[in-house]
Structures are given as C-alpha cells and as structure tokens.
C-alpha cells in the first residue's frame, strides 16, 4: 500500500499522458519532438491518438516523453 507522501514525490501524479503529449506538441511541434525523441509515431504521420496508443504500450518511450515533459515544463512540487 502506498503512503500518501509517495504521491507528493511523483512529479507526474495526476497528469494525464494526453496532457503531456499535447503540451510537448504545442511547445516543440511534431518535427522538433521527433528530433528530440526518435520514435516513429512522432515522425511519420504523427497524431495525438497514434502517439498515445504507442506510448501506452511502450514503457521505454513513455519514460522518455515523461522525462522531456518534466524538463520542459519545469514540473516541480
């Protein structure tokens, strides 16, 4: 069982993957996002829907996206 304090340490607690991808696309655009994280769903015919589908099934890619979001947004608690 997680302690309530554990949530305060997770900078992404309560942030939806859709919000993360949308923020990064708005901030960088698809081309730059594909340059920063070289995954096909950001490079070839990118869309939020296809990106979410891929990221939900691919933990290593999701980790990269979440890390870039934290660095870019300055997400802190």
N, CA, C and O atoms as CSV, one atom per row, in Angstrom:
chain,resi,resn,atom,element,x,y,z
A,1,UNK,N,N,0.838,-1.189,0.000
A,1,UNK,CA,C,0.000,0.000,0.000
A,1,UNK,C,C,0.878,1.245,0.000
A,1,UNK,O,O,1.809,1.365,0.796
A,2,UNK,N,N,0.565,2.169,-0.907
A,2,UNK,CA,C,1.364,3.376,-0.983
A,2,UNK,C,C,0.954,4.360,0.095
A,2,UNK,O,O,-0.221,4.490,0.440
A,3,UNK,N,N,1.936,5.032,0.606
A,3,UNK,CA,C,1.662,6.084,1.568
A,3,UNK,C,C,1.229,7.335,0.822
A,3,UNK,O,O,1.568,7.511,-0.348
A,4,UNK,N,N,0.497,8.187,1.478
A,4,UNK,CA,C,0.045,9.428,0.855
A,4,UNK,C,C,1.228,10.289,0.437
A,4,UNK,O,O,1.146,10.995,-0.568
A,5,UNK,N,N,2.313,10.246,1.175
A,5,UNK,CA,C,3.511,11.013,0.869
A,5,UNK,C,C,4.160,10.600,-0.444
A,5,UNK,O,O,4.797,11.424,-1.101
A,6,UNK,N,N,4.009,9.328,-0.839
A,6,UNK,CA,C,4.615,8.850,-2.076
A,6,UNK,C,C,4.106,9.626,-3.283
A,6,UNK,O,O,4.863,9.854,-4.227
A,7,UNK,N,N,2.841,10.036,-3.272
A,7,UNK,CA,C,2.282,10.793,-4.386
A,7,UNK,C,C,2.938,12.156,-4.520
A,7,UNK,O,O,3.100,12.653,-5.635
A,8,UNK,N,N,3.317,12.766,-3.415
A,8,UNK,CA,C,3.929,14.082,-3.487
A,8,UNK,C,C,5.319,14.036,-4.103
A,8,UNK,O,O,5.816,15.060,-4.571
A,9,UNK,N,N,5.950,12.880,-4.112
A,9,UNK,CA,C,7.275,12.730,-4.709
A,9,UNK,C,C,7.192,12.494,-6.215
A,9,UNK,O,O,8.181,12.698,-6.919
A,10,UNK,N,N,6.035,12.070,-6.726
A,10,UNK,CA,C,5.848,11.787,-8.134
A,10,UNK,C,C,5.410,13.064,-8.845
A,10,UNK,O,O,4.274,13.511,-8.685
A,11,UNK,N,N,6.310,13.646,-9.627
A,11,UNK,CA,C,6.019,14.911,-10.288
A,11,UNK,C,C,4.942,14.780,-11.351
A,11,UNK,O,O,4.397,15.789,-11.797
A,12,UNK,N,N,4.624,13.571,-11.763
A,12,UNK,CA,C,3.611,13.373,-12.793
A,12,UNK,C,C,2.275,12.910,-12.219
A,12,UNK,O,O,1.346,12.619,-12.972
A,13,UNK,N,N,2.171,12.840,-10.907
A,13,UNK,CA,C,0.933,12.391,-10.281
A,13,UNK,C,C,-0.221,13.302,-10.693
A,13,UNK,O,O,-0.170,14.516,-10.496
A,14,UNK,N,N,-1.250,12.702,-11.263
A,14,UNK,CA,C,-2.424,13.465,-11.669
A,14,UNK,C,C,-2.333,14.076,-13.051
A,14,UNK,O,O,-3.294,14.693,-13.511
A,15,UNK,N,N,-1.194,13.921,-13.733
A,15,UNK,CA,C,-1.027,14.463,-15.079
A,15,UNK,C,C,-1.299,13.337,-16.075
A,15,UNK,O,O,-0.664,12.284,-16.017
A,16,UNK,N,N,-2.232,13.560,-16.977
A,16,UNK,CA,C,-2.600,12.537,-17.954
A,16,UNK,C,C,-1.615,12.532,-19.119
A,16,UNK,O,O,-1.076,13.569,-19.506
A,17,UNK,N,N,-1.394,11.341,-19.667
A,17,UNK,CA,C,-0.489,11.201,-20.803
A,17,UNK,C,C,-0.938,12.076,-21.968
A,17,UNK,O,O,-0.102,12.661,-22.657
A,18,UNK,N,N,-2.234,12.172,-22.196
A,18,UNK,CA,C,-2.757,13.029,-23.256
A,18,UNK,C,C,-2.318,14.478,-23.049
A,18,UNK,O,O,-1.946,15.158,-24.005
A,19,UNK,N,N,-2.360,14.948,-21.808
A,19,UNK,CA,C,-1.949,16.321,-21.500
A,19,UNK,C,C,-0.452,16.515,-21.730
A,19,UNK,O,O,-0.020,17.573,-22.188
A,20,UNK,N,N,0.326,15.500,-21.413
A,20,UNK,CA,C,1.776,15.562,-21.608
A,20,UNK,C,C,2.107,15.678,-23.090
A,20,UNK,O,O,2.868,16.557,-23.495
A,21,UNK,N,N,1.535,14.790,-23.896
A,21,UNK,CA,C,1.819,14.795,-25.337
A,21,UNK,C,C,1.333,16.098,-25.964
A,21,UNK,O,O,2.040,16.693,-26.777
A,22,UNK,N,N,0.155,16.540,-25.602
A,22,UNK,CA,C,-0.390,17.788,-26.147
A,22,UNK,C,C,0.509,18.971,-25.791
A,22,UNK,O,O,0.783,19.819,-26.640
A,23,UNK,N,N,0.964,19.030,-24.551
A,23,UNK,CA,C,1.866,20.102,-24.133
A,23,UNK,C,C,3.145,20.095,-24.975
A,23,UNK,O,O,3.574,21.138,-25.468
A,24,UNK,N,N,3.750,18.913,-25.136
A,24,UNK,CA,C,5.006,18.822,-25.879
A,24,UNK,C,C,4.822,19.172,-27.350
A,24,UNK,O,O,5.688,19.822,-27.937
A,25,UNK,N,N,3.718,18.757,-27.954
A,25,UNK,CA,C,3.453,19.102,-29.355
A,25,UNK,C,C,3.244,20.604,-29.493
A,25,UNK,O,O,3.752,21.215,-30.433
A,26,UNK,N,N,2.508,21.200,-28.576
A,26,UNK,CA,C,2.297,22.648,-28.613
A,26,UNK,C,C,3.604,23.402,-28.419
A,26,UNK,O,O,3.828,24.435,-29.049
A,27,UNK,N,N,4.455,22.894,-27.560
A,27,UNK,CA,C,5.717,23.561,-27.230
A,27,UNK,C,C,6.763,23.395,-28.338
A,27,UNK,O,O,7.382,24.369,-28.767
A,28,UNK,N,N,6.955,22.155,-28.795
A,28,UNK,CA,C,8.024,21.860,-29.756
A,28,UNK,C,C,7.542,21.711,-31.192
A,28,UNK,O,O,8.291,22.003,-32.125
A,29,UNK,N,N,6.313,21.266,-31.387
A,29,UNK,CA,C,5.851,20.880,-32.721
A,29,UNK,C,C,6.296,19.445,-32.993
A,29,UNK,O,O,7.223,18.939,-32.360
A,30,UNK,N,N,5.623,18.800,-33.941
A,30,UNK,CA,C,5.915,17.387,-34.220
A,30,UNK,C,C,7.343,17.164,-34.708
A,30,UNK,O,O,8.003,16.211,-34.293
A,31,UNK,N,N,7.822,18.047,-35.592
A,31,UNK,CA,C,9.158,17.843,-36.163
A,31,UNK,C,C,10.246,17.877,-35.089
A,31,UNK,O,O,11.091,16.983,-35.032
A,32,UNK,N,N,10.228,18.893,-34.250
A,32,UNK,CA,C,11.239,19.003,-33.189
A,32,UNK,C,C,11.063,17.903,-32.147
A,32,UNK,O,O,12.050,17.389,-31.621
A,33,UNK,N,N,9.830,17.541,-31.848
A,33,UNK,CA,C,9.589,16.449,-30.906
A,33,UNK,C,C,10.179,15.156,-31.444
A,33,UNK,O,O,10.777,14.384,-30.693
A,34,UNK,N,N,10.015,14.914,-32.740
A,34,UNK,CA,C,10.612,13.739,-33.378
A,34,UNK,C,C,12.129,13.783,-33.379
A,34,UNK,O,O,12.775,12.738,-33.309
A,35,UNK,N,N,12.708,14.976,-33.458
A,35,UNK,CA,C,14.167,15.122,-33.378
A,35,UNK,C,C,14.668,14.820,-31.968
A,35,UNK,O,O,15.726,14.213,-31.800
A,36,UNK,N,N,13.920,15.237,-30.966
A,36,UNK,CA,C,14.328,15.044,-29.577
A,36,UNK,C,C,14.103,13.618,-29.096
A,36,UNK,O,O,14.907,13.076,-28.338
A,37,UNK,N,N,12.996,13.008,-29.546
A,37,UNK,CA,C,12.691,11.620,-29.187
A,37,UNK,C,C,12.392,10.899,-30.491
A,37,UNK,O,O,11.317,11.055,-31.068
A,38,UNK,N,N,13.343,10.119,-30.942
A,38,UNK,CA,C,13.266,9.489,-32.253
A,38,UNK,C,C,12.380,8.243,-32.217
A,38,UNK,O,O,12.862,7.113,-32.140
A,39,UNK,N,N,11.068,8.489,-32.276
A,39,UNK,CA,C,10.126,7.378,-32.371
A,39,UNK,C,C,9.188,7.650,-33.544
A,39,UNK,O,O,8.811,8.791,-33.811
A,40,UNK,N,N,8.831,6.597,-34.220
A,40,UNK,CA,C,8.081,6.689,-35.462
A,40,UNK,C,C,6.774,7.462,-35.328
A,40,UNK,O,O,6.398,8.194,-36.243
A,41,UNK,N,N,6.087,7.314,-34.221
A,41,UNK,CA,C,4.778,7.981,-34.080
A,41,UNK,C,C,4.916,9.502,-34.002
A,41,UNK,O,O,3.917,10.208,-34.141
A,42,UNK,N,N,6.117,10.022,-33.785
A,42,UNK,CA,C,6.345,11.467,-33.801
A,42,UNK,C,C,6.869,11.944,-35.150
A,42,UNK,O,O,6.896,13.147,-35.413
A,43,UNK,N,N,7.287,11.014,-36.009
A,43,UNK,CA,C,7.961,11.376,-37.257
A,43,UNK,C,C,7.079,11.158,-38.489
A,43,UNK,O,O,6.964,12.051,-39.328
A,44,UNK,N,N,6.464,9.999,-38.606
A,44,UNK,CA,C,5.680,9.646,-39.790
A,44,UNK,C,C,4.184,9.769,-39.510
A,44,UNK,O,O,3.621,9.004,-38.727
A,45,UNK,N,N,3.555,10.738,-40.157
A,45,UNK,CA,C,2.120,10.994,-39.998
A,45,UNK,C,C,1.718,11.038,-38.515
A,45,UNK,O,O,0.870,10.260,-38.080
A,46,UNK,N,N,2.316,11.931,-37.758
A,46,UNK,CA,C,2.059,11.977,-36.311
A,46,UNK,C,C,0.648,12.443,-35.982
A,46,UNK,O,O,0.057,13.257,-36.691
A,47,UNK,N,N,0.135,11.912,-34.900
A,47,UNK,CA,C,-1.135,12.371,-34.341
A,47,UNK,C,C,-1.123,12.068,-32.853
A,47,UNK,O,O,-0.386,11.199,-32.385
A,48,UNK,N,N,-1.937,12.786,-32.132
A,48,UNK,CA,C,-2.042,12.545,-30.689
A,48,UNK,C,C,-2.527,11.114,-30.453
A,48,UNK,O,O,-1.981,10.400,-29.612
A,49,UNK,N,N,-3.547,10.703,-31.194
A,49,UNK,CA,C,-4.142,9.383,-30.996
A,49,UNK,C,C,-3.123,8.258,-31.214
A,49,UNK,O,O,-3.018,7.355,-30.384
A,50,UNK,N,N,-2.372,8.304,-32.320
A,50,UNK,CA,C,-1.398,7.240,-32.581
A,50,UNK,C,C,-0.261,7.268,-31.566
A,50,UNK,O,O,0.255,6.222,-31.172
A,51,UNK,N,N,0.123,8.466,-31.147
A,51,UNK,CA,C,1.191,8.588,-30.159
A,51,UNK,C,C,0.770,8.000,-28.821
A,51,UNK,O,O,1.542,7.281,-28.186
A,52,UNK,N,N,-0.453,8.303,-28.388
A,52,UNK,CA,C,-0.943,7.774,-27.119
A,52,UNK,C,C,-1.011,6.251,-27.159
A,52,UNK,O,O,-0.630,5.588,-26.195
A,53,UNK,N,N,-1.485,5.701,-28.251
A,53,UNK,CA,C,-1.587,4.244,-28.390
A,53,UNK,C,C,-0.203,3.606,-28.253
A,53,UNK,O,O,-0.039,2.622,-27.532
A,54,UNK,N,N,0.790,4.169,-28.946
A,54,UNK,CA,C,2.148,3.633,-28.892
A,54,UNK,C,C,2.752,3.796,-27.500
A,54,UNK,O,O,3.324,2.850,-26.959
A,55,UNK,N,N,2.631,4.970,-26.927
A,55,UNK,CA,C,3.260,5.250,-25.634
A,55,UNK,C,C,2.663,4.417,-24.508
A,55,UNK,O,O,3.367,4.055,-23.566
A,56,UNK,N,N,1.391,4.113,-24.595
A,56,UNK,CA,C,0.758,3.288,-23.557
A,56,UNK,C,C,1.253,1.847,-23.599
A,56,UNK,O,O,1.201,1.142,-22.592
A,57,UNK,N,N,1.732,1.407,-24.763
A,57,UNK,CA,C,2.213,0.024,-24.909
A,57,UNK,C,C,3.732,-0.081,-24.831
A,57,UNK,O,O,4.269,-1.189,-24.844
A,58,UNK,N,N,4.432,1.043,-24.752
A,58,UNK,CA,C,5.894,1.036,-24.862
A,58,UNK,C,C,6.514,1.831,-23.721
A,58,UNK,O,O,6.715,3.040,-23.842
A,59,UNK,N,N,6.819,1.153,-22.607
A,59,UNK,CA,C,7.314,1.866,-21.418
A,59,UNK,C,C,8.581,2.689,-21.638
A,59,UNK,O,O,8.687,3.783,-21.084
A,60,UNK,N,N,9.540,2.210,-22.419
A,60,UNK,CA,C,10.789,2.965,-22.599
A,60,UNK,C,C,10.513,4.290,-23.316
A,60,UNK,O,O,11.125,5.307,-22.992
A,61,UNK,N,N,9.604,4.283,-24.276
A,61,UNK,CA,C,9.278,5.512,-24.998
A,61,UNK,C,C,8.493,6.469,-24.094
A,61,UNK,O,O,8.730,7.677,-24.096
A,62,UNK,N,N,7.566,5.915,-23.331
A,62,UNK,CA,C,6.792,6.747,-22.405
A,62,UNK,C,C,7.714,7.408,-21.383
A,62,UNK,O,O,7.526,8.576,-21.045
A,63,UNK,N,N,8.701,6.674,-20.894
A,63,UNK,CA,C,9.659,7.252,-19.938
A,63,UNK,C,C,10.396,8.440,-20.544
A,63,UNK,O,O,10.605,9.450,-19.872
A,64,UNK,N,N,10.793,8.323,-21.816
A,64,UNK,CA,C,11.493,9.432,-22.483
A,64,UNK,C,C,10.579,10.649,-22.615
A,64,UNK,O,O,11.009,11.782,-22.400
A,65,UNK,N,N,9.326,10.410,-22.968
A,65,UNK,CA,C,8.368,11.504,-23.126
A,65,UNK,C,C,8.111,12.172,-21.775
A,65,UNK,O,O,8.079,13.400,-21.686
A,66,UNK,N,N,7.930,11.378,-20.739
A,66,UNK,CA,C,7.693,11.946,-19.415
A,66,UNK,C,C,8.901,12.738,-18.922
A,66,UNK,O,O,8.744,13.793,-18.306
A,67,UNK,N,N,10.087,12.242,-19.187
A,67,UNK,CA,C,11.307,12.950,-18.780
A,67,UNK,C,C,11.413,14.294,-19.500
A,67,UNK,O,O,11.737,15.307,-18.881
A,68,UNK,N,N,11.141,14.304,-20.806
A,68,UNK,CA,C,11.189,15.556,-21.559
A,68,UNK,C,C,10.130,16.529,-21.049
A,68,UNK,O,O,10.385,17.730,-20.962
A,69,UNK,N,N,8.955,16.026,-20.716
A,69,UNK,CA,C,7.893,16.873,-20.172
A,69,UNK,C,C,8.341,17.534,-18.867
A,69,UNK,O,O,8.145,18.734,-18.676
A,70,UNK,N,N,8.936,16.757,-17.982
A,70,UNK,CA,C,9.393,17.301,-16.699
A,70,UNK,C,C,10.467,18.365,-16.928
A,70,UNK,O,O,10.442,19.424,-16.301
A,71,UNK,N,N,11.408,18.078,-17.830
A,71,UNK,CA,C,12.481,19.050,-18.115
A,71,UNK,C,C,11.935,20.318,-18.749
A,71,UNK,O,O,12.381,21.420,-18.431
A,72,UNK,N,N,10.969,20.161,-19.644
A,72,UNK,CA,C,10.448,21.304,-20.396
A,72,UNK,C,C,9.499,22.155,-19.560
A,72,UNK,O,O,9.574,23.383,-19.572
A,73,UNK,N,N,8.618,21.494,-18.844
A,73,UNK,CA,C,7.584,22.227,-18.110
A,73,UNK,C,C,8.094,22.769,-16.782
A,73,UNK,O,O,7.483,23.656,-16.188
A,74,UNK,N,N,9.221,22.227,-16.322
A,74,UNK,CA,C,9.721,22.621,-15.016
A,74,UNK,C,C,8.815,22.113,-13.913
A,74,UNK,O,O,8.716,22.714,-12.843
A,75,UNK,N,N,8.151,20.988,-14.192
A,75,UNK,CA,C,7.213,20.411,-13.223
A,75,UNK,C,C,7.928,20.141,-11.902
A,75,UNK,O,O,8.862,19.342,-11.831
A,76,UNK,N,N,7.476,20.814,-10.883
A,76,UNK,CA,C,8.044,20.609,-9.537
A,76,UNK,C,C,6.929,20.624,-8.524
A,76,UNK,O,O,5.852,21.171,-8.765
A,77,UNK,N,N,7.193,20.032,-7.417
A,77,UNK,CA,C,6.221,20.046,-6.307
A,77,UNK,C,C,6.829,20.716,-5.109
A,77,UNK,O,O,6.179,20.832,-4.070
